Amino acid sequence: MERNDKDFKRWSAYYPSITRTKIFDRFSQGQESQGAGLGLAIVDEIMSLHEGTVELVHNDPVSFNLTLKR
């Protein structure tokens, strides 16, 4: 089984360390967010359904690592 890793950076957001533990929870929002707080929860659920993972790698800039089965 091969894995396919992809890195995604989001330059416009900052997540304080207290938020990082809840970043994939529904309705969790970053500082000065105008969103509903559902995006990362949905990404996390979809990745899980496909036996993949998503993790916050760093915070400045915000960077996520998505890993899927190939």
N, C-alpha and C positions, 0 to 999 in steps of 0.2 A: 504494500500500500504506500503510495507516494503522497507527500504533502505539498501543497502549493501555498507559499506565504506571500502576502502582499502588504505593503505598508501604505497607509493613507495619512496625509497631514491635513489638518484643518487650521489654517492660519488665523482665523477670526475669533477663536474662542479661547477662554482660559478657565480652567476648572480648579478652584482652590483645593488644597489637600483634604479638607473635611468632606468635600463633595466627591473626591476620587473613589471613596469606598462605596458610594451610592450611584455612581455615574451611569450604570446600566439599569437602574430601577426606573419604573414608569413614573412619569411626571417629575423626574429629577432634572433640574435646570442649572446651566452654568451661570456664572456671573454676568449680569446684564443681558441675559438671554431673552429673546422675543418669541422663542418656540414654545411648544406645548410640553416639552420634556419627554417625548415619546420616541424620537428618532433612534437613539442608541439602544433603547429597550427593544425596539423592533429589530434592529440589526442583530442584537445579541440572540434574540429568539430565532430568527431565520438561520443564523450561523449554527445554533444548537440543533435545529431540525435537520441540517445537512451534515451533522457530526463535525462541525467546525468550531473554531474559537475566535473570539475577538478580545483584545486586551489593550488597555491604555499603556503605551510604551513610555512616552515622556509628556511633559506638560508645557514646554516652552520651545517651539510651538507644540500644540497638541498633536500627538501622533498615535495612531492606532495600528496594531498588527492584526490582520485577519488571516486565519489559516483554514484552508478547506482540503478535504480529501480530493485527490485527483482521479 
